[in-house]
Amino acid sequence: MQHLRGVGWIKALTLPPNGRTVKSLLQKGWIEQQHQGPKNEVFLRLTDKGLEAKTSPIPIRRRLELALKGKK
């Protein structure tokens, strides 16, 4: 998502090759897709919902508890 932040529309080919991630972000509504130009190329951009998700704090407490429990 850092490749998309505040840039506007970018060619999908300029992103790291991971179709599963793009599909997941599209399903969540965090990015949107559009076909542009004479070659009908795929372009992507970050949505407001995606920007909100990107700037939200990540809850790590549960992960930390599980990691500490596993060390015992």
N, C-alpha and C positions, 0 to 999 in steps of 0.2 A: 504494500500500500504506500510505502514511502516514495515509490516511483511516480505515483499518481497525485500526490498531495499538492494542491494549488496550481497545478500545471495546466489544467483544462484537458482537452481531448488529446490523447497520445495514441500512436499506433500500437496495437497489441503486440506486434512483432518486436518492439523495443523492450518489452518486459522479459524477465527471466522465464524460460520455458517450463511452465507448470500449469497445465490446463485444469487440473483438479482445483487448484487454489482459485483461479479465475472463476470457475463454475460456482464454487462455494460463495465467493464474494458477490457474484451476481444474484444467487439465490437469496442471500441475506439482504440484498438491496444496498450494499455498501459501495458498489460500483455500477455504472451503467454502460451499455454497449451501443454503438452506432456504426453503420456502414457508410463510408464516405468516399468521394472521389470517383474518377472514371474506372478504377479497378475494383471498386466496391470493397475497399479494405476495411478491416475491423479496427475501430478506435474505441478506447475506454476512457472513462474519467471517474473520479471519486465523487460520490453523492454527499449531500449534507449529512445523511445518516451514517455514511462511512467515515466522514471527518469526525463526527461525534464519537463513533466507536474507537477511532484511532487515538483520540485525545482523552478517552475515559481511563481512569485508573484500573489496573489489572488486579483483581482480588487474588492475592497469593497466600493468604493465611491458611487456607485448607490444604494447599499443596505443601506448605512448610510443615504443617501438622502431620501429614502423611509421610513425608520424608523423615521426620524425626522419629516417628513411630516405627518405621522400617529399620532404623539403626539399632533399636533396642533388641 
